[in-house]
Amino acid sequence: MSLLKAYLKDFWRYRYLLYNLISRDFKLKYRRSVLGVVWSVLNPLLMNVVMVAVFSTILDMRSAGIENFSVYLIIGQLLFNFFNEGTSTAMSSVLAAAPLIKKVYIPKYIFPLEKVCFSLVNCVFSFIALVIVMLFTGAPVHLTIPLALYPLLTLFVFTLGVGLCLSAATVFFRDIMHLWGVFITALMYFSAIFYDPVQMGGAAGEILRRFIGFNPLYWYIKGFRMAVLDGQLLDFNTLWVCAACALVALAVGLVVFRSQQDKFILHI
């Protein structure tokens, strides 16, 4: 509890720095782009069109039990891309901030936190693409849509916890940046982004469903789909798994980061 209070105190003290860092990254990302922030909408939208065209050609998604596949797919894309971007940028954030860390005192956790917050901002802008797809496909608008905030916010906490662990580990082992790229690719195929694990039959399908159930990202994506696409209330399993994974990841991330941060200066 005292550790959390210390982080909250520092966060409040340096909140303006966090805001300025997010603003700087936002301006740098779109500085020389003609379309600017519109790319945050166009990129997932175009990727969705390509993937829908490919999978619709190969498979009949209705026979696979997936209604409104375009919306189903883009929800998985957006949430997975948020996790991927948040952890990947947080991973190298401390190393990138080395010149600043050597000159002035700044709580080092600010840097991975800023990267995850910036990824969340990008994700929120990308939700415009989700709205466009829903309007284009005639997807129903359910009263349960506000419940999607729960899996999104718990995913943010989970991503922050993982990002803190990765950013601390990467200071000592640079190879993690390369290994994480391989891991995140494998993780994508076990997050049920473009298929429904419920439709997997046979003994092999049962084993694979159980394996996917151990992937926290699957639960965040599932919860978001339940609220937005299916118009259902979040069930108890989804609620507690999303919360438990987020809190455990954050607790581990804070402990690991705090225990190693004093050694960063010797390795950056």
Secondary structure as UniProt FT lines:
FT   HELIX           2..13
FT   HELIX           15..29
FT   TURN            30..32
FT   HELIX           36..38
FT   HELIX           39..58
FT   TURN            61..65
FT   HELIX           69..91
FT   HELIX           93..96
FT   HELIX           98..103
FT   TURN            108..109
FT   HELIX           110..137
FT   TURN            143..144
FT   HELIX           145..148
FT   HELIX           149..172
FT   TURN            174..175
FT   HELIX           176..189
FT   TURN            190..192
FT   HELIX           197..199
FT   HELIX           202..212
FT   TURN            213..214
FT   HELIX           216..228
FT   HELIX           236..260
FT   HELIX           261..266
//
